[in-house]
Amino acid sequence: MNEAETRAELIDPALREAGWGVVADSRVRRETICPGRIEGAGRRGTAEIADYVLTFRNHKLAVIEAKARDKGVTEGMAQAKAYAAKLQARFAYSTNGVGVYRADMETGKEGPVERYPTPDELWAEVFKTPNEWRDRFAAVPFEERGGTWQTRYYQHNAIENALEAIAAGKQRILLTLATGTGKTAIAFQIAWALFQSRWNLSREPTRRPRILFLADRNILADQAYNAFSAFAEDALARIKPDEIRKKGRVPKNASVFFTIFQTFMSGTDKDGNPQPYFGEYSPDFFDFIVIDECHRGGANDESNWRDILNYFAPAVQLGLTATPKRRDNVDTYAYFGDPVYTYSLKEGINDGFLTPFKVKQIATTLDDYL
């Protein structure tokens, strides 16, 4: 019996018997984790594909690697562990259809098991401490635009870790992901889960949250506004100086607001004295604030932008950055704390989501013409 036959005749029925793909909100599927490093000339490295990923309530809980019936039961364990580590799955399984071997990625305990756990049993093992907001977030499916957009594994990890931090009551959260890996899409999915679950600062699901997306360039704020298009049009508000001057007030009748630091810092009173526009909102107006490219000064103690963050101190603040911790951005890391998830440029290139590059030094004669 080859691997395909083993899967169809032994493994698939055993998973269905345990409730996977049968119990509501449970899924079992073959998953392409990453497409493989781009090598040039239309070639790629080997793609990483997990035989089975067990997902329950939007959480990837386990990876299963299948081998042919005549192979050893632990034949696929090294591969299963590698994939589970990438997917942040708690358990790795290896099977030949006859026996099942399991490893706990958190405790290191491993050994043979008699059967696959049910979705509820596996959930209870992974999340031993109940959390009402974790459950509410898990009940909100990702918004995948009718199936036209799929969340990459590292995006899923970042979203899940940020929501777990919010559910745990963390006030300052940092995500560090390389440029080009879709940080705005991650921010959208987090905001979507908060909005649909009716999370807010009271921690009571009595109203939908007010969310602010704060950038340092208009092009980034505009891109984010467009990326959040799954929200109803009347739920979105773009805060612009000319609109404020025209209407004589800042917009407040929306759920998700987009602006740049410079707009919020501008504004004058009736006598022409500086009076930043952000002061027209109460300090607790926003429940959740996303600070895009936060390493550019938003968390720097010497920056005026820090006044905005301090003013809206009650809000849960999520910083997005592409820059790992180094000497010139220690203020950012001191303010937000260690990242709840990091995806580096090297990882993106090795996975095949980013294109490799070479740095080439070029001497110019430009100075001769100045």
Secondary structure, DSSP 8 states (H G I E B T S, - for coil): --HHHHIIIIIHHHHHHTTTTTSTTEEEEEEEEE---EEETTEE---EEEEEEEEETTEEEEEEEE--TTS-TTTTHHHHHHHHHHHT-SEEEEE-SS-EEEEETTT--EEEESS---HHHHHHHH--S--HHHHHHHTS----GGGT----HHHHHHHHHHHHHHHTT-SEEEEEE-TTS-HHHHHHHHHHHHHHHT--TTSSTTS---EEEEESSHHHHHHHHHHTTTS-GGGEEE--HHHHHHHTS---S-SEEEEEHHHHH--B-TTS-B--GGGGS-TTS-SEEEETTGGGTTT-TTSTHHHHHHHTTTSEEEEEES--S-GGGHHHHHHH-S-SEEE-HHHHHHHTSS-----------GGGG-
